């Protein structure tokens, strides 16, 4: 099973993915927690370029290709081997982020992005995606507080420096994707407290994991 968490900066993905991982572990399920970009050693080097606040000159098409390169390595090295080995993969951001950020917010051709994913990423999609949704001004306020407190690295703040209008487009992109794939997406109100968001995610997971296990048992 492949589970992803998506959302704008400050939506709480990095916090909630830990709760998901711990919940699945307590159930005795084999699972791995990963992220994009940077889920592999090579991906970590790509991440350092993509999120560096000094990387302002990256062309949008080059940005897209860097994210795609990171994803190819990630799929081949981590995601597919773990899924094929029977583990549940939980990923902080994946392909939907590319559509929302590079497609909708940057204005790149979404058909091109989809074709790239089909061509070199095996068109691999998650089984379940949690979209942690909230207003960009709230998310950015949270993100900057984390950066200022040192709980997040300021060397990875390139997207926090984007305009509110950019993040509004990202949010709209995410909601549009979720609207087209309601069977896969679960939209969570991320303006709630951490515990409230966690409780909502866990309730959904309890149901979805049972459904997945029952389906797997039937073959």
N, C-alpha and C positions, 0 to 999 in steps of 0.2 A: 504493500500500500504506500502511496506517495501523497503526503500532506504538505501544503504550503501555507504560509502566512504572508499576506500582502497589506500594504497601506503606505500612506505618506510618512514623511519624517515625523517622529514624535508620536506615532500611533500606538507604540507599545509592543511591536512585534518581537523585539529581542527579549523583552520580559516574558511575554506570554509563551514564546516557544519553549522556554525552560519549564513552564508549568505543564505544557503538553508532553514534553519529554518525561518529566517526573511521573505524570499520571500514567503514561503507557508503561513505564518501567515498573510501577507498582502493580500493574496488571500482569506482570511477568512476560511482557512482549519484548522481543528483540527490536530495538529501534536505534536510529542514528540521527543526530541533529547536525545540520549543516547550513550553509548560507550562500547567497550570491550577492555580489561577486566575492570570490575569495575562499571557496570551499576546498580548494586544493592548494598545494604549495605553489604551483604555477599561477593559479588563480589569485593567490595572495599578492603576487607581484603586479598582476593586472589591476587588482583592487587599489593598490597604492597609487596607481596613475589616475584611475577613474574618480577616486574620492578626494584626491589632493586639491585643496582650495586654490593652489597655484596653477592647476591644470585648466585655466580658463580658455585656453586657445584650442582645446580639442574640437575638431569639426564634428558636427552631429553624426555624420556617416561613420567617421572613425570611432566615435563613441559607441555606436551601434555594433560595429565589428569587434571592438574590444569586449563588450558584454557577451557577444555571441561566442567569441573565442574562449572566454571564461566558462561559458555554459557547456560547450563541447567537451572541454577537459573534465568538467564537473560530472557530466552525464556518464562519460566513459570510465572515469576513475572511481567515482563514488556512487552516484545514484543508481545506475543500472546494476552494477555488481551487488549492491546491498539489497535491492528489490528482488533480484533473481535468487539471492541467497535466503530469501524469506523474511528479511527485516522490513520494518516500517521506516521510511525516510521522511523526516520532518525538515522542511527547508524554509529559511527566512529569505523570502523573495525568490522569484523564478521568472518564467517567461512572461507572465502577465505584467510584470514591472516594466519590461522592455516595450510592450505595446503602450502602456500608460505614459511612461517617461519619454522614450525616444519617438514613439509613434504619435500619440496625441499631443503631448506637451511640446516636443521639439518640432513636430510637423513632418516627420519622415513618412514615407509611403508605407502604410500598414500592410498592404499586400506584399511588399518586398520583405517586410519583417516576418510575415507568416510563411512566405516561401523559403526564406532562410532556415526557419525552424523546421520545416518539413524536409528540406534538403539535407541539412547536416546535423540536426538534433533529433532525428527519427520521429519528429512530431510528438515527442513524449509530453503528455499532459498529466497533471496531478489528478488523483481520484477525488480529493477534497481540498478546497481552498477557503481559508478564513480571511475575509477582507475586514480589517480593522479600520472603520471609517470615522473620520471626524473632520472638523473644519481646519483648513490649513493654518489659520492664525493661532489656533489652540495647539496644533501639532508643532509648529515652529517655535512657539513660546516654550513648550516642554523641551524640545531639542536643544535650544540655546541655553536653557537652564542646566541641562546635562553637560553641555560643552563647557560652560563657565564653572561648573562644580568639579570638573575633571573626571566625571563618571563616563564620559565619552571622549575619544581622542579628537583634538582640534585639527589633526592632520587628515581627518576624514569628513570635512565640513563643506565640500564643494556644493552639494545640493541645498544645504541650509542657506547658502548665500544667494540662491535663486529668488526671484520675485514672488510675491504672493500670487500674482496672476499665473505664473508658471505652475505653482502648486495647486491652484484651483483647476487648471487643465488636467493635471495628473489625477486629482480626485475624480473629476468628471470622467476621465478615461477609465479609471477603475470601476466606477459605477456602471458605465456603459458595458464593459466586459462582463461584469456580474449579471447585468440584465439579460445578456444574450446566453448565459450559461447558468441558469438558476439551479440546475441539478448538481452542479459542482460547487458553486459558491454559497457560503453562509456569511451574510453581512452582519457584523457586530458593531454596536454603538461604542466606539472607543473613547467617548467623552465620559463614560462611567469610570468608577474607581477600578483599580487593578483587580481587586477581589471580585467585583461584579462582572468584569470582563472574563476573568478566569472561570467563574461559575458558569457563565453562559457557554463558553467554549467547551468545558468539561461535559456539560449536559448533552451537547451536540455530539461530542466524541463518543460518549457512552453508547448512544444510539447507532452512530455510523460504524463504529468498530464491530458491534454485534452484527449489523447487517453485512459487513464485509466478511466476517468470519463465517456466518451462515452461508453466504454465497460461495466462499472458498470451499467449504465442506461439501457442498453439493456438486463441486467441480465445474 
